[in-house]
Amino acid sequence: MKLIFRIALLLILPVSLFAQDAATVKRQADVVAKALLNSDFKTVIANTYPKAVTLGGGKEQMLKIMSAGINQMKSQGFSFEKITIGSPGKFYKAGTEIHCLIPEHLIMKTSRGRMVATSNLLAISNDGGKNWSFLDMNQRTINSVKQLFPNFNNNLIIPQPSQPVML
């Protein structure tokens, strides 16, 4: 009887740990999405993969870039209306990190109406899944994955971002 209990525990425990990691990463990604909607770029940058922030010139430079980008978008009639974070995909070990992809759906207001874009966030944890940082997988970051992540697990396939579609 004890043996059956131990076997059952060994089979159930990994499933519950995965569910907990998935809930944690989704909750933290939701914080970033909300921050972006509210133009809270300090929170966005604080939750961005640190090496990407460094390559972008540091926190202050990233803050300037993001602010200028949003101002340019607004001047052209674009604004974020809604960002929805999907369910995290499979978790992959990559050296000392854990990686997973999270689908992200952005609805934007434009001068011509509303449009939707779908992309992915790469979620990265250095502490076994307790805390996560994120990186938007646009074309530029997809091309620089090997530079940012020397131990990237090639089993994690990053799909190309889709073209925005008018609603």
C-alpha positions as CSV (number, residue, x, y, z in Angstrom):
1,M,0.0,0.0,0.0
2,K,2.8,2.4,0.9
3,L,4.5,1.6,-2.4
4,I,1.3,2.5,-4.4
5,F,1.0,5.7,-2.5
6,R,4.7,6.7,-3.2
7,I,4.2,5.9,-6.9
8,A,1.0,7.9,-7.1
9,L,2.8,10.8,-5.3
10,L,5.7,10.7,-7.8
11,L,3.3,10.7,-10.7
12,I,1.1,13.5,-9.4
13,L,3.8,15.9,-8.0
14,P,5.3,16.9,-11.3
15,V,1.9,17.7,-12.7
16,S,1.0,20.0,-9.7
17,L,4.4,21.7,-9.9
18,F,3.9,22.4,-13.6
19,A,0.5,23.9,-13.0
20,Q,2.0,26.1,-10.3
21,D,4.7,27.3,-12.6
22,A,2.2,28.0,-15.4
23,A,0.0,30.0,-13.0
24,T,3.0,32.0,-11.7
25,V,4.4,32.8,-15.2
26,K,1.0,33.8,-16.5
27,R,0.3,36.0,-13.4
28,Q,3.7,37.8,-13.9
29,A,3.1,38.2,-17.6
30,D,-0.3,39.8,-16.9
31,V,1.5,42.4,-14.7
32,V,3.7,43.3,-17.6
33,A,0.8,43.5,-20.0
34,K,-1.2,45.8,-17.6
35,A,1.9,48.0,-17.2
36,L,2.3,48.3,-20.9
37,L,-1.4,49.3,-21.3
38,N,-0.9,52.0,-18.6
39,S,2.4,53.2,-20.1
40,D,4.2,52.1,-16.9
41,F,7.5,51.5,-18.7
42,K,9.5,51.2,-15.5
43,T,7.5,48.1,-14.6
44,V,7.8,46.8,-18.1
45,I,11.6,47.3,-18.0
46,A,11.9,45.8,-14.5
47,N,10.3,42.6,-15.9
48,T,12.3,42.5,-19.1
49,Y,15.1,40.0,-19.5
50,P,18.1,41.8,-17.9
51,K,20.6,40.9,-20.7
52,A,18.2,42.5,-23.2
53,V,18.0,45.6,-21.1
54,T,21.8,45.8,-21.0
55,L,22.1,45.3,-24.8
56,G,19.4,48.1,-25.2
57,G,21.6,50.6,-23.4
58,G,20.4,50.1,-19.8
59,K,17.2,51.0,-18.0
60,E,17.3,54.7,-18.6
61,Q,18.0,54.3,-22.3
62,M,15.3,51.7,-22.6
63,L,12.8,54.1,-20.8
64,K,13.6,56.8,-23.4
65,I,13.2,54.4,-26.3
66,M,9.9,53.1,-25.0
67,S,8.5,56.5,-24.3
68,A,9.6,57.8,-27.7
69,G,8.1,54.8,-29.4
70,I,4.7,55.2,-27.6
71,N,4.7,58.9,-28.4
72,Q,5.4,58.2,-32.1
73,M,2.6,55.6,-32.1
74,K,0.1,58.0,-30.6
75,S,1.1,60.8,-33.0
76,Q,0.2,58.3,-35.8
77,G,-3.1,57.5,-34.3
78,F,-2.2,54.2,-32.7
79,S,-2.9,53.2,-29.1
80,F,-3.1,49.9,-27.1
81,E,-6.7,49.0,-26.3
82,K,-6.3,45.5,-24.8
83,I,-3.5,42.9,-24.2
84,T,-4.5,39.4,-23.5
85,I,-1.9,36.9,-22.2
86,G,-2.6,33.2,-23.2
87,S,-1.6,30.0,-21.4
88,P,2.1,29.3,-21.2
89,G,3.4,26.5,-23.4
90,K,5.8,23.7,-22.5
91,F,8.7,24.5,-20.1
92,Y,12.2,23.9,-21.4
93,K,15.5,23.7,-19.5
94,A,18.1,25.9,-21.0
95,G,21.4,25.8,-19.1
96,T,20.5,27.2,-15.6
97,E,17.3,28.8,-16.9
98,I,13.8,27.7,-17.6
99,H,12.1,29.0,-20.8
100,C,8.6,28.9,-22.1
101,L,6.5,30.8,-24.7
102,I,3.4,32.6,-23.8
103,P,1.0,33.8,-26.6
104,E,0.1,37.4,-26.5
105,H,-2.8,39.1,-28.3
106,L,-2.8,42.8,-28.7
107,I,-5.7,44.9,-29.8
108,M,-4.8,48.4,-31.0
109,K,-6.9,51.4,-31.9
110,T,-5.9,53.1,-35.1
111,S,-7.2,56.0,-37.2
112,R,-8.6,53.3,-39.6
113,G,-10.3,51.2,-36.9
114,R,-9.1,48.4,-34.6
115,M,-6.5,45.8,-35.4
116,V,-5.2,42.7,-33.6
117,A,-1.7,41.3,-33.6
118,T,-0.6,38.0,-32.1
119,S,2.9,37.3,-31.0
120,N,4.8,35.5,-28.2
121,L,6.6,36.4,-25.1
122,L,9.6,34.4,-24.1
123,A,9.4,33.8,-20.4
124,I,12.8,33.2,-18.6
125,S,13.3,32.1,-15.0
126,N,16.7,31.9,-13.3
127,D,15.3,30.7,-10.0
128,G,13.4,27.5,-10.8
129,G,10.2,29.2,-11.8
130,K,9.6,31.5,-8.8
131,N,10.3,34.7,-10.8
132,W,10.1,35.4,-14.5
133,S,11.4,38.0,-16.9
134,F,10.1,38.4,-20.4
135,L,11.1,39.2,-23.9
136,D,8.8,40.0,-26.8
137,M,9.6,37.7,-29.7
138,N,9.4,40.2,-32.5
139,Q,11.6,39.5,-35.7
140,R,14.6,41.3,-34.2
141,T,14.6,39.3,-31.0
142,I,14.0,36.0,-32.8
143,N,17.1,36.7,-34.9
144,S,19.2,37.4,-31.8
145,V,18.1,34.5,-29.6
146,K,21.5,32.8,-29.8
147,Q,23.3,36.0,-28.8
148,L,21.0,36.6,-25.8
149,F,20.7,32.9,-24.7
150,P,23.9,30.9,-25.4
151,N,22.3,27.8,-23.8
152,F,19.0,28.2,-25.7
153,N,17.1,24.8,-26.0
154,N,16.6,24.3,-29.7
155,N,13.5,22.1,-28.9
156,L,11.7,25.4,-28.1
157,I,10.5,26.5,-31.5
158,I,9.7,30.2,-31.7
159,P,7.0,30.9,-34.4
160,Q,7.2,33.9,-36.6
161,P,5.0,36.8,-35.4
162,S,1.8,37.2,-37.4
163,Q,0.9,40.2,-39.4
164,P,-1.6,42.5,-37.7
165,V,-5.2,42.1,-39.0
166,M,-7.9,44.8,-39.1
167,L,-11.0,43.9,-37.1
